[in-house]
Amino acid sequence: MAEKSRLGLFERFAPILLVATIGLSFFVGVLWQKVSNLEKGGTTTTVGNTTGDAQPAPSGKLTEDQAKSVPAVSDSDHIRGSKDADIVVIEYSDFECPFCERFHPTMKQALEEYGDKIAWVYRQFPLTSIHPRALPAANASECVANLAGNDAFWTFADAIFGNQEKYLTDAGLAEAAVAAGANKVDFDTCYLAKKFESVVTSQQSGGETAGITGTPGSFVINKKGEAWLVPGAVSFDSLKATIEEALKS
């Protein structure tokens, strides 16, 4: 009788145990995927909103149509390096993103190694849902560029990514802006008026249309107009491999 009772209990609770096991397996799978993505480096977003930390879209060479969807480089862009470079790296970035901070020195290393062969273009992609200081910092950087020029923009960017904790306050952004060459009064006026937030939003929309889903998200483009997507804070060796492929293509 005891044996039959135990069998009866097992049959009664078996479906519940099965559902619980499936649920636990799903949870573990999601957790593993999230940890795996974070280890690769990157912060993702859906169009107009953010979903949390994870790895952006898969990397690789784009189709011809996908390459054409990347907004062309223009005089309004922030360009570091030769405008006649064989390779252009367009980075969509967020001043508050820790992975962007990690990737910034990697791009500087690429410029040092390739010299006039590459140019680095910085475009705004603030993930406002998880980075509340990203949009103010992006607006501040555009104020600096407008008031003091392209070189000042890059000096400002280097400062922010060199010490996000220090510079992402209102006072810190003003300090970095003045150090980069902007007039304090003019900067404060521009910054408080949020003068360039529409420019920031436009750049981000262009990135989303081109397929950027997170930061940093970069395109490596050669003279032929061929493009490769480089998602996340990849290592220098990984970035170099893509640049070399683009140069030889």
Sequence and secondary structure as in RCSB ss.txt:
>XXXX:A:sequence
MAEKSRLGLFERFAPILLVATIGLSFFVGVLWQKVSNLEKGGTTTTVGNTTGDAQPAPSGKLTEDQAKSVPAVSD
SDHIRGSKDADIVVIEYSDFECPFCERFHPTMKQALEEYGDKIAWVYRQFPLTSIHPRALPAANASECVANLAGN
DAFWTFADAIFGNQEKYLTDAGLAEAAVAAGANKVDFDTCYLAKKFESVVTSQQSGGETAGITGTPGSFVINKKG
EAWLVPGAVSFDSLKATIEEALKS
>XXXX:A:secstr
 HHHHHHHHHHHHHHHHHHHHHHHHHHHHHHHHHHHHHHH  EEEETTEEEEE   S  EE  HHHHHTS    T
TSEEEE TT SEEEEEEE TT HHHHHHHHHHHHHHHHHGGGEEEEEEE   TTT TTHHHHHHHHHHHHHHH H
HHHHHHHHHHHH HHHHSSHHHHHHHHHHHT  HHHHHHHHHTTTTHHHHHHHHHHHHHHT  EESEEEEEETT 
 EEEEESS  HHHHHHHHHHHHH 
